[in-house]
Amino acid sequence: MIDATVREPAKLLTSRLVVSKGFVTVGVSTVLLFVVCALVAPTSVSGGAVLGMIPFAAVLAIVGLGQMLVVQQGGIDLSIPGAVSLAIVIVSHEPDGDNSRLLPAVVLALAYAIGAGLLNGFMVGRLGLNSIIATLGTNALLFGAVLGISGGTPRSTTSLLAGIAGGLTWGIPNSAFFALAALALVTVMVKRTVAGRRFEAVGANPLTARATGLRVTIHQSLAFVWAQLLYCLAGILLAGITNQPTAFQGDAYLLPAVAVVVLGGTSLLGGRGYPIATVIAALFLSQLDQFVLSLGVPYAVRTLVQAAALAIGVALYTVDWAAFRQRFIRRSPRIGTPA
């Protein structure tokens, strides 16, 4: 009797410590990448290089968390470039260097983000449109707003935003703290609340979820709203980090956002998401970009590296390699047997 009571808590503790395959894979890959960087290109892991990489990794992590929420519902959000670019343009053009006008600009950017999220959610959740087509149309509308506000010309951000987003606290870039806050919020909401468990259940099987009485449309729609808010946060941080961002800076985050979600182990078919693994994947991909550039490889190769990372992630988590090996073994002729 005593032995049974001792074993039961051990089982519960063991179940709580179970980590995902994506977390282990991307965690080990990130450690190995830094080791390779230290051996092959030491300048890519110097103090200055790492401090320069972390802010952009933080921005990618926040964007990746937003994309993860959409992917959990079986969709793909292609409005990331327009959403990030619009947030950048609003917080850099509206204040026009005046710190006192920064807060209203941030509120305006959040309002645009909520509107874009509601539009995507309505088209996908209520009208049943394909998420790729719906978000692609929203992306065009967002870029229309970008051109309307900026005219396509860059403008310097305020000194206040540059200090908040691009500054350091205890030697750590402030953007990293924003990324950790976003990670904590998403993790708690998705993994530690009843609504989050329902959210994952809807993404795993919408038909079953609807049969059990869950509000499938609301969960699918809110995924786009939360995603847009995260894109907005990423754009605001990026505006402060780069100080004078271009009006189309969000274009660079579409493919990497999908890549970090896949590398983190979240299935493109929907269901469970892995926020911590997604953030680690953002760190991995950002350092990989820095490593490639430090080797003197042309900048255009960066897109090919990101595409390769996406392909590897899809192959790791979607291909049934055990079944593939069994099929290959069955088809290969045995040594010594007649043809």
C-alpha positions in Angstrom: 0.0 0.0 0.0 2.8 2.4 0.9 4.7 1.4 -2.3 1.7 2.2 -4.4 1.3 5.7 -2.9 5.0 6.4 -3.4 4.9 5.3 -7.1 1.9 7.3 -8.0 3.5 10.8 -7.4 6.5 9.6 -9.3 4.4 8.8 -12.3 2.7 12.2 -12.1 6.1 13.9 -11.8 7.4 11.9 -14.8 4.5 12.8 -16.9 5.0 16.5 -16.2 8.6 16.3 -17.2 7.9 14.8 -20.6 9.3 17.1 -23.3 8.3 17.2 -27.0 10.4 15.7 -29.8 10.7 19.2 -31.4 12.1 20.7 -28.2 14.8 18.0 -27.9 15.6 18.2 -31.6 15.9 21.9 -32.0 17.5 22.3 -28.6 20.3 19.9 -29.4 20.6 21.4 -32.9 21.0 24.9 -31.4 23.8 23.8 -29.1 25.6 22.0 -31.9 25.2 25.0 -34.1 26.9 27.3 -31.5 29.7 24.8 -31.1 30.3 24.7 -34.9 30.2 28.4 -35.1 32.8 28.7 -32.3 35.1 26.3 -34.2 34.6 27.4 -37.8 33.6 31.1 -37.5 34.4 32.4 -34.0 33.4 35.9 -35.0 29.8 34.8 -35.3 29.6 34.0 -31.6 31.6 36.9 -30.3 30.0 39.1 -27.7 29.1 41.9 -30.1 27.8 39.4 -32.7 25.5 37.7 -30.2 24.2 41.0 -28.9 23.5 42.0 -32.4 21.7 38.8 -33.2 19.5 38.4 -30.2 17.2 41.4 -31.0 16.3 40.0 -34.4 15.9 36.5 -33.0 13.5 38.0 -30.4 11.5 39.6 -33.2 11.4 36.4 -35.2 10.4 34.5 -32.0 7.4 36.8 -31.5 6.3 36.5 -35.1 6.8 32.7 -34.9 4.5 32.5 -31.9 1.8 34.3 -33.8 2.2 32.0 -36.8 2.1 29.0 -34.4 -1.3 29.9 -33.2 -2.7 30.0 -36.7 -0.9 26.8 -37.7 -2.5 25.1 -34.6 -5.8 25.7 -36.3 -4.6 24.1 -39.5 -4.0 27.4 -41.3 -1.1 29.5 -42.7 -1.0 33.2 -42.2 0.5 35.0 -45.2 -0.3 38.5 -43.9 2.8 38.7 -41.8 4.8 40.9 -44.1 2.0 43.5 -44.3 1.2 43.3 -40.6 4.8 43.8 -39.5 5.5 46.5 -42.0 2.3 48.4 -41.1 3.2 48.4 -37.4 6.7 49.7 -38.3 5.3 52.5 -40.5 2.8 53.6 -38.0 5.2 53.9 -35.0 7.9 55.6 -37.1 5.8 58.0 -39.3 2.9 59.0 -37.0 5.1 60.3 -34.2 7.6 61.9 -36.6 10.3 61.9 -34.0 8.0 63.3 -31.2 8.2 61.0 -28.1 4.9 62.4 -26.8 3.1 61.0 -29.9 4.5 57.5 -29.6 1.8 56.1 -27.3 -1.1 57.1 -29.6 0.8 55.6 -32.5 1.2 52.3 -30.7 -2.5 52.3 -29.9 -3.3 53.0 -33.6 -1.0 50.1 -34.6 -2.8 47.8 -32.2 -6.2 48.9 -33.6 -5.0 48.1 -37.1 -3.8 44.7 -35.9 -7.1 43.8 -34.2 -9.0 44.9 -37.4 -6.8 42.8 -39.6 -7.1 39.8 -37.2 -10.9 40.1 -37.2 -11.0 40.3 -41.0 -8.8 37.2 -41.3 -10.9 35.4 -38.7 -14.2 36.3 -40.3 -13.0 35.1 -43.7 -11.5 31.8 -42.5 -13.7 31.0 -39.4 -17.1 32.3 -40.6 -16.9 32.2 -44.4 -14.8 29.1 -44.5 -12.3 30.5 -47.0 -8.8 28.9 -47.4 -6.5 30.6 -44.9 -3.8 31.1 -47.6 -6.1 32.9 -49.9 -7.8 35.0 -47.2 -4.6 36.1 -45.5 -2.9 36.9 -48.9 -5.8 39.3 -49.6 -5.4 40.9 -46.2 -1.7 41.2 -46.8 -2.4 43.2 -49.9 -4.8 45.5 -48.0 -2.2 46.0 -45.2 0.5 47.0 -47.8 -2.0 49.4 -49.3 -2.2 51.1 -45.8 1.6 51.0 -45.6 2.0 52.9 -48.9 -0.8 55.3 -47.9 0.9 56.2 -44.6 4.5 56.2 -45.7 4.6 56.7 -49.4 7.2 54.0 -49.5 9.9 56.2 -47.8 11.6 55.3 -44.5 11.6 57.6 -41.4 13.6 57.5 -38.2 11.8 56.3 -35.1 11.6 58.2 -31.9 14.4 58.2 -29.4 12.0 56.8 -26.8 11.2 53.7 -28.9 14.8 53.3 -29.8 15.8 53.2 -26.1 13.0 50.8 -25.2 13.3 48.3 -28.0 17.0 48.7 -28.9 18.4 49.3 -25.4 20.0 47.0 -22.9 19.1 46.0 -19.4 21.7 44.1 -17.3 23.6 43.7 -20.5 20.7 41.9 -22.2 18.8 43.4 -25.1 15.4 44.7 -24.0 13.8 42.9 -27.0 14.7 39.6 -25.4 12.5 40.4 -22.4 9.6 41.3 -24.7 10.0 37.9 -26.4 10.1 36.1 -23.1 7.0 37.9 -22.0 5.2 36.9 -25.2 6.4 33.3 -24.7 5.1 33.2 -21.1 1.8 34.7 -22.1 1.2 32.3 -25.0 2.4 29.3 -23.0 0.1 30.1 -20.1 -2.9 30.8 -22.4 -2.5 27.7 -24.5 -1.1 25.1 -22.0 -2.4 26.2 -18.6 -6.0 27.3 -19.2 -9.2 25.5 -20.1 -9.7 27.8 -23.1 -6.2 26.8 -24.3 -6.9 23.1 -24.1 -10.1 23.7 -26.0 -8.2 25.7 -28.6 -5.8 22.8 -29.2 -8.7 20.3 -29.3 -10.4 22.4 -32.0 -7.2 22.5 -34.0 -6.6 18.8 -33.7 -10.1 17.8 -35.0 -12.6 20.6 -35.7 -15.4 18.1 -36.6 -15.2 16.3 -33.3 -14.8 19.5 -31.4 -18.0 20.9 -33.0 -19.8 17.7 -32.2 -18.9 18.0 -28.5 -20.2 21.6 -28.4 -17.0 23.6 -28.7 -17.2 26.9 -30.5 -15.0 26.1 -33.4 -15.5 29.3 -35.3 -14.6 31.5 -32.3 -11.4 29.6 -31.6 -10.3 29.7 -35.3 -11.1 33.4 -35.6 -9.4 34.4 -32.3 -6.2 32.6 -33.5 -5.8 35.3 -36.2 -6.5 38.1 -33.8 -3.9 37.0 -31.3 -1.5 36.4 -34.1 -1.9 39.9 -35.5 -1.3 41.4 -32.1 2.0 39.5 -31.8 3.0 40.6 -35.3 2.2 44.2 -34.3 4.5 43.8 -31.2 7.3 42.4 -33.4 6.9 45.3 -35.8 7.1 47.9 -33.1 10.2 46.3 -31.6 11.8 46.1 -35.1 11.1 49.8 -35.7 13.0 50.6 -32.5 15.9 48.1 -33.1 16.7 49.3 -36.6 16.0 53.0 -35.8 15.3 53.8 -39.5 13.4 50.8 -40.9 12.1 50.5 -44.4 8.5 50.4 -45.3 8.8 46.8 -46.4 10.9 45.3 -43.7 8.2 42.8 -42.8 8.9 40.9 -46.1 11.8 39.1 -44.5 9.7 37.3 -41.9 7.2 35.3 -43.8 9.3 32.2 -44.6 11.3 32.2 -41.4 8.0 32.4 -39.4 6.8 29.2 -40.9 10.2 27.6 -40.6 10.5 28.2 -36.8 7.0 26.8 -36.3 7.8 23.6 -38.2 11.3 23.3 -36.6 9.6 23.6 -33.2 7.6 20.5 -33.9 4.1 22.0 -34.5 2.3 20.1 -37.1 1.0 22.0 -40.2 -2.2 19.9 -39.9 -3.1 21.6 -36.6 -3.4 20.5 -33.0 -0.8 20.9 -30.3 1.7 23.8 -30.4 5.1 24.1 -28.8 5.9 27.7 -27.8 9.2 27.1 -26.1 10.5 25.0 -29.0 9.3 27.7 -31.5 11.3 30.4 -29.6 14.4 28.2 -29.5 14.0 27.5 -33.3 14.0 31.3 -33.8 17.3 31.5 -32.0 18.6 28.6 -34.1 17.6 30.1 -37.4 18.9 33.6 -36.5 22.3 32.2 -35.5 22.3 30.1 -38.6 21.8 33.2 -40.8 24.6 34.9 -39.0 26.9 31.9 -39.4 26.2 31.8 -43.1 26.9 35.5 -43.6 30.1 35.3 -41.5 31.4 32.7 -44.0 31.2 35.3 -46.8 28.3 33.5 -48.5 26.2 35.9 -50.6 23.2 37.4 -48.8 20.8 35.9 -51.3 21.8 32.4 -50.0 20.0 33.3 -46.8 16.6 32.5 -48.3 17.9 29.1 -49.6 19.1 28.3 -46.1 15.7 29.2 -44.6 13.9 27.1 -47.2 16.3 24.2 -46.5 15.5 24.5 -42.7 11.8 24.4 -43.5 12.2 21.3 -45.7 14.2 19.5 -43.0 11.6 20.4 -40.4 8.8 19.1 -42.5 10.7 15.9 -43.2 11.5 15.3 -39.5 8.0 15.7 -38.2 5.7 14.7 -41.0 7.4 11.7 -42.7 6.9 8.3 -41.0 10.6 7.3 -41.2 9.9 3.9 -39.5 7.4 2.9 -42.1 9.8 4.3 -44.8 12.6 2.1 -43.6 10.4 -1.0 -43.4 9.2 -0.4 -46.9 12.8 0.1 -48.1 14.0 -3.1 -46.4 11.2 -5.1 -47.9 11.9 -3.9 -51.4 15.7 -4.3 -51.3 16.9 -7.8 -52.4 18.6 -10.0 -49.9 22.2 -11.0 -50.3 22.6 -14.5 -51.6 19.0 -14.9 -52.8 18.4 -15.5 -56.5 16.9 -12.5 -58.5 
